Amino acid sequence: MSTATIGFIGGGNMAASIIGGLLASGIDAENIRAGDPNADSLSKLSALGNIQTSQDNHAIIPGCDVIVMAVKPQLMKTVASEISKLVQQHRPMVISIAAGITSDSLNRWLGGDLAIVRCMPNTPALLRCGATGLYANDAVSEQQRQLAEKIMQATGLALWVDSEADLDAVTAVSGSGPAYFFLLMEAMQASGEKLGLSSELAAKLSQQTALGAARMALEGDVDVAELRRRVTSPKGTTERAITIFEDGGFRQLVDAALSGAALRAEELGRELEGE
């Protein structure tokens, strides 16, 4: 990857997180380019390192091995159509981080017969501890798969799915997932305050507890069910709370919520294709 030239079409937060991760991993700034009509966005990207930037997307594409499409889903068709001739001329691998846009649609808007990798990252990528699902179409070579994986690993965990439809499940689990944990922390903080803690203390305790639990799950050698059992002493305080969660249908509610998110991801894809 150290010799690949990577161009970004779109200079928002997710593009900045990937570029920052690439630079932190040792990629030379000379190998990174970014295009965005917004000068302020480009200034923020330039502050990360001495990368080439332009308000004209067409200036970014020539010589790139990879183009990362980091524009809003609603703008993807327009932007892709505008650069399609240059993309067809230079034929880079295209990585899309736009939710809902299928690889077939993007391939068609860019002129067809291209190596397309579609990704579903999440917002913790901004801290380089994100989780990303990746899907490659049949035109992507093994070398290109490895390159795409390394690029997205600059923001955290990057895992391949077997079918593009699986990205809807990835959206439900990890793409939307940070908000679920924020909601739980929000509820824990409110309950802590109700029990007499200050707002600041309840917030810090709930946030640090979430961080610690996640690290135990990631860095330990047992699954989360066993970790839960180890914390839940018979007839103790944790058992009381867990029993109330379970009796309230906690698992069924989580299942219904994620199923709803996956269905909405599928619906959004169809709506965007129809634009």
Sequence and secondary structure as in RCSB ss.txt:
>XXXX:A:sequence
MSTATIGFIGGGNMAASIIGGLLASGIDAENIRAGDPNADSLSKLSALGNIQTSQDNHAIIPGCDVIVMAVKPQL
MKTVASEISKLVQQHRPMVISIAAGITSDSLNRWLGGDLAIVRCMPNTPALLRCGATGLYANDAVSEQQRQLAEK
IMQATGLALWVDSEADLDAVTAVSGSGPAYFFLLMEAMQASGEKLGLSSELAAKLSQQTALGAARMALEGDVDVA
ELRRRVTSPKGTTERAITIFEDGGFRQLVDAALSGAALRAEELGRELEGE
>XXXX:A:secstr
 TT  EEEE  SHHHHHHHHHHHHTT  GGGEEEE S HHHHHHHHHHSS EEES GGGTSTT SEEEE S HHH
HHHHHHHHHHHHHHH  EEEE  TT  HHHHHHHTTSS  EEEEE  GGGGGT EEEEEEE TT  HHHHHHHHH
HHHTTEEEEE SSTTHHHHHIIIIISHHHHHHHHHHHHHHHHHHTT  HHHHHHHHHHHHHHHHHHHHHSSS HH
HHHHHH  TTSHHHHHHHHHHHTTHHHHHHHHHHHHHHHHHHHHHHHHT 
